[in-house]
């Protein structure tokens, strides 16, 4: 059961203790995309989230976005992330390890130097734990989600998680 228990929780990506992560030896942060950085299928991030990513990069964190979404390499959001120096791995197939390994390789860090921040126990936390990452579970931004995610939420409830939806505010 420890594989689905996050190391930390926070109401949103904006409320994560990034200084605390650095103190734990984290040098790279992998973010889930949908319902973590932005709403499901939004195709864009809000200015506050772009500012967060820019600030974390300026503080020396290496940043990647890891998503199970089937986004083509030329997708405008993936291009915008890469222009800002943020690696992006689409079709990651979390909780399987391949996407995590690819992101870590792109960021040139070992698993013990990285954290995953995401909204799902069965993809982000389980995959991150299996890959040896520090895990941070945040509340999803919206109740609007894909069918597989809604299915996972049902399992999360059976496991005792109360899913709250965040406005993105701390």
Backbone as JSON, one array per atom type, in Angstrom:
{
  "sequence": "XXXXXXXXXXXXXXXXXXXXXXXXXXXXXXXXXXXXXXXXXXXXXXXXXXXXXXXXXXXXXXXXXXXXXXXXXXXXXXXXXXXXXXXXXXXXXXXXXXXXXXXXXXXXXXXXXXXXXXXXXXXXXXXXXXXXXXXXXXXXXXXXXXXXXXXXXXXXXXXXXXXXXXXXXX",
  "N": [[0.81, -1.21, 0.0], [2.09, 1.19, 0.46], [2.99, 2.17, -1.93], [1.04, 3.75, -3.05], [0.83, 5.9, -1.45], [1.44, 9.24, -1.12], [4.46, 11.14, -0.62], [4.17, 13.79, 0.18], [1.38, 16.09, 0.41], [-0.6, 18.65, -1.18], [-2.77, 21.47, -1.68], [-2.68, 22.53, -4.28], [-0.57, 23.05, -7.19], [0.5, 25.49, -6.72], [0.77, 25.69, -4.04], [2.68, 23.98, -3.16], [5.55, 23.11, -1.23], [8.26, 24.16, -2.4], [10.79, 24.98, -1.61], [11.18, 23.25, 0.51], [11.25, 20.84, -0.92], [13.66, 21.2, -2.3], [15.38, 21.16, -0.09], [15.18, 18.5, 0.53], [16.76, 17.38, -1.34], [15.84, 17.43, -3.93], [16.16, 18.19, -7.3], [14.98, 18.32, -9.68], [11.75, 18.65, -11.14], [8.94, 16.89, -12.03], [5.94, 17.44, -13.59], [2.54, 16.51, -13.7], [0.2, 17.01, -16.33], [-2.69, 17.41, -17.11], [-5.34, 18.54, -15.21], [-3.65, 19.08, -13.18], [-1.51, 20.99, -13.77], [-3.07, 22.39, -15.55], [-6.54, 22.6, -16.57], [-8.35, 19.66, -17.72], [-7.86, 18.89, -21.09], [-7.44, 21.57, -21.75], [-5.43, 22.79, -23.25], [-3.83, 24.96, -22.87], [-1.96, 26.87, -20.49], [-2.62, 28.81, -17.54], [-1.7, 32.27, -16.86], [-0.62, 32.48, -14.24], [0.33, 29.92, -13.7], [2.24, 29.6, -15.72], [4.0, 31.53, -14.77], [4.78, 30.34, -12.34], [6.2, 28.07, -13.3], [8.28, 29.39, -14.67], [9.48, 30.75, -12.53], [10.37, 28.6, -10.92], [12.23, 27.42, -12.66], [14.05, 29.56, -12.8], [15.0, 29.44, -10.23], [16.64, 27.33, -10.4], [15.65, 24.75, -10.64], [15.16, 21.85, -12.63], [12.76, 21.21, -15.05], [10.03, 19.19, -16.08], [7.2, 18.16, -17.99], [4.96, 15.59, -17.68], [2.78, 13.59, -19.25], [-0.1, 11.54, -19.79], [-1.64, 12.08, -21.91], [-2.45, 12.01, -25.38], [-0.73, 13.74, -27.12], [0.37, 15.29, -30.07], [3.78, 15.72, -31.29], [4.05, 18.34, -32.32], [2.17, 19.85, -30.98], [0.71, 22.87, -29.83], [0.9, 23.56, -27.03], [2.92, 21.85, -26.09], [5.03, 22.81, -27.63], [5.18, 25.44, -26.65], [5.92, 24.93, -24.0], [8.47, 23.77, -24.37], [9.8, 25.92, -25.57], [10.15, 27.5, -23.37], [12.03, 26.15, -21.99], [11.19, 23.83, -20.75], [10.99, 20.44, -20.47], [9.0, 17.97, -22.16], [6.98, 15.15, -22.01], [4.84, 13.29, -23.73], [2.12, 10.88, -23.97], [2.95, 9.17, -21.89], [2.22, 6.93, -20.45], [1.82, 6.49, -17.71], [1.14, 4.5, -14.88], [3.47, 3.2, -15.72], [7.02, 2.74, -16.13], [8.52, 3.8, -18.3], [7.98, 6.46, -19.36], [8.65, 8.05, -17.15], [11.39, 7.43, -16.91], [12.31, 8.43, -19.35], [11.81, 11.2, -19.05], [13.48, 11.77, -16.85], [15.95, 11.18, -18.0], [16.05, 13.15, -20.01], [16.21, 15.39, -18.38], [18.55, 14.91, -17.14], [19.01, 13.77, -14.53], [19.11, 11.75, -11.56], [16.75, 9.34, -10.23], [16.42, 9.78, -7.4], [16.83, 12.47, -7.18], [14.64, 13.77, -8.05], [11.2, 14.87, -8.2], [7.73, 14.07, -8.5], [4.82, 15.82, -9.26], [1.47, 15.57, -9.03], [-2.05, 14.8, -9.68], [-3.22, 12.31, -9.32], [-3.51, 9.22, -7.62], [-3.12, 6.63, -8.73], [-1.68, 6.9, -11.06], [0.23, 9.09, -11.07], [1.35, 9.12, -8.38], [1.73, 6.33, -7.81], [3.27, 5.58, -10.09], [5.42, 7.37, -9.79], [6.49, 6.59, -7.29], [7.23, 3.93, -7.9], [9.23, 4.5, -9.71], [11.12, 5.61, -8.1], [10.96, 8.26, -7.27], [10.37, 11.3, -5.37], [7.17, 12.01, -4.17], [4.37, 14.12, -4.73], [1.13, 14.8, -4.04], [-1.54, 16.55, -5.4], [-4.67, 18.34, -5.24], [-7.12, 17.75, -7.78], [-7.78, 20.07, -10.47], [-10.32, 20.34, -11.61], [-13.62, 18.85, -11.89], [-14.08, 17.87, -14.39], [-13.09, 15.33, -16.43], [-11.27, 12.7, -18.17], [-12.63, 9.47, -19.22], [-10.99, 7.21, -18.33], [-9.67, 8.45, -16.16], [-11.8, 9.17, -14.49], [-12.63, 6.6, -13.81], [-10.34, 5.74, -12.4], [-10.55, 7.54, -10.26], [-12.73, 6.5, -8.9], [-11.61, 4.14, -7.89], [-9.66, 5.31, -6.27], [-11.33, 6.48, -4.34], [-12.34, 4.15, -3.14], [-10.01, 3.36, -1.94], [-9.84, 5.17, 0.03], [-9.32, 7.86, -0.46], [-10.38, 11.16, -0.39], [-11.53, 13.05, -2.84], [-10.96, 16.3, -3.57], [-11.71, 19.29, -5.31], [-9.65, 21.71, -6.68], [-9.26, 25.24, -6.88], [-6.94, 26.03, -7.78], [-5.77, 27.81, -6.17], [-3.69, 28.47, -3.28]],
  "CA": [[0.0, 0.0, 0.0], [2.92, 2.39, 0.51], [3.21, 2.66, -3.28], [0.03, 4.74, -3.44], [0.83, 6.98, -0.46], [2.4, 10.27, -1.5], [5.32, 11.67, 0.44], [3.54, 15.04, 0.61], [0.17, 16.54, -0.29], [-0.81, 20.1, -1.21], [-4.03, 21.75, -2.38], [-2.44, 22.84, -5.69], [0.85, 23.23, -7.53], [0.91, 26.79, -6.2], [0.93, 25.59, -2.58], [3.74, 23.01, -2.84], [6.73, 23.68, -0.57], [9.38, 23.9, -3.29], [12.02, 25.1, -0.82], [11.27, 21.98, 1.22], [11.71, 19.83, -1.88], [15.09, 21.42, -2.5], [16.05, 20.7, 1.13], [15.17, 17.03, 0.47], [17.67, 16.95, -2.4], [15.17, 17.45, -5.23], [16.74, 19.16, -8.25], [14.13, 18.31, -10.88], [10.34, 18.42, -10.83], [8.08, 16.44, -13.1], [4.56, 17.81, -13.33], [1.46, 16.0, -14.52], [-0.37, 18.15, -17.05], [-4.13, 17.63, -17.04], [-5.93, 18.68, -13.88], [-2.59, 19.44, -12.23], [-1.05, 22.31, -14.23], [-4.18, 23.04, -16.22], [-7.71, 21.74, -16.67], [-8.35, 18.61, -18.74], [-8.03, 19.32, -22.48], [-7.43, 23.03, -21.89], [-4.54, 23.16, -24.33], [-3.07, 26.15, -22.49], [-1.81, 27.09, -19.05], [-2.95, 30.19, -17.18], [-0.5, 33.07, -16.6], [-0.06, 32.2, -12.92], [1.06, 28.66, -13.79], [3.46, 29.9, -16.48], [4.88, 32.26, -13.86], [5.34, 29.35, -11.43], [7.22, 27.3, -14.01], [9.41, 30.29, -14.92], [10.14, 31.0, -11.24], [11.09, 27.38, -10.52], [13.43, 27.3, -13.52], [15.0, 30.6, -12.38], [15.58, 28.99, -8.97], [17.57, 26.25, -10.7], [15.01, 23.45, -10.83], [14.93, 21.35, -13.97], [11.31, 20.98, -15.08], [9.44, 18.43, -17.18], [5.78, 17.83, -17.91], [4.78, 14.17, -18.0], [1.33, 13.41, -19.41], [-0.6, 10.38, -20.53], [-2.41, 12.58, -23.05], [-1.91, 11.67, -26.7], [-0.47, 15.02, -27.79], [1.4, 15.16, -31.11], [4.98, 16.52, -30.97], [3.88, 19.74, -32.71], [1.08, 20.48, -30.24], [1.12, 24.22, -29.39], [1.3, 23.62, -25.63], [4.24, 21.22, -25.98], [6.0, 23.75, -28.2], [5.32, 26.56, -25.7], [6.72, 24.44, -22.86], [9.86, 23.59, -24.81], [10.38, 27.26, -25.76], [10.48, 28.02, -22.05], [13.03, 25.29, -21.38], [10.53, 22.77, -20.0], [10.87, 19.19, -21.22], [7.64, 17.46, -22.18], [6.83, 13.76, -22.43], [3.43, 12.92, -23.93], [1.89, 9.43, -24.05], [3.9, 8.62, -20.92], [1.69, 5.65, -19.98], [1.96, 6.35, -16.25], [2.27, 4.43, -13.95], [4.62, 2.46, -16.21], [8.25, 3.49, -15.9], [9.21, 4.34, -19.48], [7.86, 7.91, -19.44], [9.44, 8.63, -16.07], [12.81, 7.29, -17.27], [12.6, 9.36, -20.44], [11.87, 12.55, -18.49], [14.71, 11.87, -16.03], [17.08, 11.21, -18.93], [16.07, 14.48, -20.63], [16.62, 16.37, -17.37], [19.88, 14.48, -16.68], [19.02, 13.6, -13.08], [18.8, 10.43, -11.04], [15.43, 9.34, -9.6], [16.44, 10.35, -6.06], [16.95, 13.93, -7.28], [13.45, 14.27, -8.74], [9.86, 14.73, -7.6], [6.57, 14.16, -9.39], [3.68, 16.52, -8.69], [0.32, 15.19, -9.84], [-3.35, 14.76, -9.01], [-3.78, 10.96, -9.24], [-2.77, 8.18, -6.89], [-2.82, 5.42, -9.5], [-0.78, 7.18, -12.17], [1.34, 9.95, -10.67], [1.99, 8.66, -7.14], [2.19, 4.95, -8.01], [4.37, 5.6, -11.05], [6.57, 8.06, -9.2], [7.07, 5.72, -6.25], [7.89, 2.81, -8.57], [10.42, 5.01, -10.38], [12.07, 6.1, -7.1], [10.85, 9.71, -7.12], [9.62, 11.91, -4.29], [5.84, 12.22, -4.74], [3.51, 15.16, -4.15], [-0.24, 14.69, -4.56], [-2.32, 17.78, -5.3], [-6.07, 18.19, -5.6], [-7.37, 18.05, -9.19], [-8.33, 21.41, -10.69], [-11.7, 20.35, -12.08], [-14.26, 17.54, -11.96], [-14.12, 17.45, -15.79], [-11.96, 14.42, -16.64], [-11.46, 11.6, -19.13], [-13.23, 8.28, -18.63], [-10.04, 6.45, -17.51], [-9.4, 9.16, -14.92], [-12.99, 9.0, -13.64], [-12.55, 5.22, -13.31], [-9.3, 5.76, -11.36], [-11.06, 8.27, -9.1], [-13.55, 5.55, -8.15], [-10.68, 3.28, -7.13], [-9.09, 6.15, -5.22], [-12.32, 6.6, -3.26], [-12.33, 2.87, -2.44], [-8.79, 3.32, -1.15], [-9.98, 6.12, 1.13], [-9.02, 9.25, -0.79], [-11.47, 12.09, -0.64], [-11.09, 13.94, -3.91], [-11.45, 17.68, -3.53], [-11.29, 19.99, -6.51], [-8.97, 22.94, -6.32], [-9.34, 26.37, -7.81], [-5.57, 26.38, -8.1], [-5.27, 28.71, -5.12], [-3.07, 27.73, -2.17]],
  "C": [[0.85, 1.27, 0.0], [3.14, 2.99, -0.87], [2.18, 3.7, -3.72], [-0.09, 5.86, -2.4], [1.88, 8.01, -0.86], [3.27, 10.66, -0.31], [4.68, 12.92, 1.05], [2.23, 15.23, -0.14], [0.13, 18.07, -0.24], [-2.1, 20.35, -1.96], [-3.84, 22.02, -3.88], [-0.94, 22.95, -5.93], [1.4, 24.53, -6.96], [1.17, 26.77, -4.7], [2.01, 24.57, -2.18], [4.93, 23.74, -2.22], [7.98, 23.34, -1.4], [10.72, 24.07, -2.58], [12.25, 23.82, -0.02], [11.73, 20.85, 0.31], [13.21, 19.96, -2.12], [15.89, 20.92, -1.29], [16.11, 19.17, 1.2], [16.07, 16.5, -0.64], [17.06, 16.92, -3.79], [15.77, 18.56, -6.09], [15.91, 19.27, -9.52], [12.7, 17.99, -10.47], [9.62, 18.03, -12.1], [6.65, 16.8, -12.7], [3.64, 17.02, -14.25], [0.84, 17.23, -15.19], [-1.86, 18.37, -16.72], [-4.66, 17.49, -15.63], [-4.89, 18.87, -12.78], [-2.08, 20.84, -12.58], [-2.18, 23.1, -14.89], [-5.36, 22.09, -16.28], [-7.57, 20.72, -17.81], [-8.68, 19.22, -20.1], [-8.02, 20.83, -22.67], [-6.54, 23.47, -23.04], [-3.68, 24.38, -24.05], [-2.99, 26.21, -20.98], [-2.14, 28.55, -18.75], [-1.65, 30.94, -16.84], [0.17, 32.76, -15.25], [0.77, 30.91, -12.96], [2.33, 28.83, -14.62], [4.48, 30.6, -15.58], [5.54, 31.3, -12.86], [6.46, 28.57, -12.1], [8.47, 28.14, -14.27], [10.2, 30.53, -13.63], [10.95, 29.78, -10.79], [12.34, 27.17, -11.36], [14.48, 28.33, -13.11], [15.68, 30.23, -11.06], [16.51, 27.78, -9.16], [16.96, 24.86, -10.82], [14.95, 23.11, -12.32], [13.47, 20.87, -13.99], [10.94, 20.14, -16.31], [7.94, 18.27, -16.92], [5.64, 16.42, -18.45], [3.28, 13.91, -18.06], [1.01, 12.13, -20.15], [-1.39, 10.8, -21.76], [-1.67, 12.26, -24.35], [-1.72, 12.95, -27.51], [0.6, 14.82, -28.85], [2.6, 16.06, -30.79], [4.84, 18.0, -31.31], [2.76, 20.46, -31.99], [1.53, 21.83, -29.7], [1.56, 24.29, -27.93], [2.67, 22.98, -25.43], [5.32, 22.14, -26.53], [6.24, 24.92, -27.26], [6.15, 26.14, -24.49], [8.19, 24.37, -23.24], [10.55, 24.94, -25.04], [10.82, 27.88, -24.45], [11.49, 27.14, -21.32], [12.46, 24.18, -20.53], [10.43, 21.55, -20.9], [9.43, 18.71, -21.16], [7.63, 16.04, -22.73], [5.34, 13.46, -22.51], [3.34, 11.4, -24.08], [2.83, 8.67, -23.11], [3.5, 7.25, -20.39], [1.96, 5.42, -18.5], [0.89, 5.39, -15.76], [3.47, 3.61, -14.44], [5.87, 3.35, -16.18], [8.87, 4.19, -17.08], [9.16, 5.86, -19.56], [8.66, 8.62, -18.36], [10.93, 8.58, -16.42], [13.2, 8.27, -18.37], [12.73, 10.79, -19.92], [13.15, 12.74, -17.67], [15.95, 11.95, -16.92], [17.19, 12.59, -19.59], [16.57, 15.54, -19.66], [18.01, 16.08, -16.82], [19.98, 14.46, -15.16], [18.71, 12.15, -12.74], [17.43, 10.48, -10.36], [15.39, 9.99, -8.22], [16.57, 11.86, -6.02], [15.7, 14.57, -7.87], [12.19, 14.03, -7.93], [8.84, 14.74, -8.72], [5.45, 14.85, -8.63], [2.49, 16.22, -9.59], [-0.93, 15.03, -9.0], [-3.92, 13.35, -8.84], [-2.88, 9.99, -8.48], [-2.27, 7.07, -7.81], [-1.95, 5.66, -10.72], [0.45, 7.93, -11.66], [2.08, 9.42, -9.45], [2.54, 7.25, -7.32], [3.38, 4.91, -8.96], [5.61, 6.25, -10.49], [7.26, 7.22, -8.14], [7.84, 4.57, -6.89], [9.19, 3.25, -9.23], [11.46, 5.56, -9.4], [12.06, 7.6, -6.88], [10.14, 10.08, -5.82], [8.26, 12.26, -4.89], [5.05, 13.27, -3.97], [2.15, 15.05, -4.83], [-0.96, 16.01, -4.33], [-3.77, 17.46, -5.65], [-6.24, 18.49, -7.09], [-8.03, 19.42, -9.33], [-9.82, 21.4, -10.98], [-12.3, 18.95, -12.03], [-14.37, 17.02, -13.4], [-12.88, 16.62, -16.1], [-12.29, 13.37, -17.68], [-12.1, 10.4, -18.43], [-12.22, 7.48, -17.81], [-9.74, 7.13, -16.17], [-10.59, 9.04, -13.97], [-13.01, 7.59, -13.03], [-11.52, 5.14, -12.18], [-9.78, 6.48, -10.1], [-11.95, 7.36, -8.24], [-12.7, 4.61, -7.32], [-10.04, 4.07, -6.0], [-10.05, 6.3, -4.05], [-12.4, 5.3, -2.45], [-11.11, 2.73, -1.53], [-8.78, 4.37, -0.03], [-9.65, 7.56, 0.8], [-10.3, 10.03, -1.02], [-10.98, 13.09, -1.66], [-11.77, 15.29, -3.76], [-10.96, 18.34, -4.82], [-10.8, 21.37, -6.11], [-9.25, 24.03, -7.34], [-7.96, 26.76, -8.28], [-4.96, 27.28, -7.06], [-4.65, 27.89, -3.99], [-4.05, 27.45, -1.05]]
}
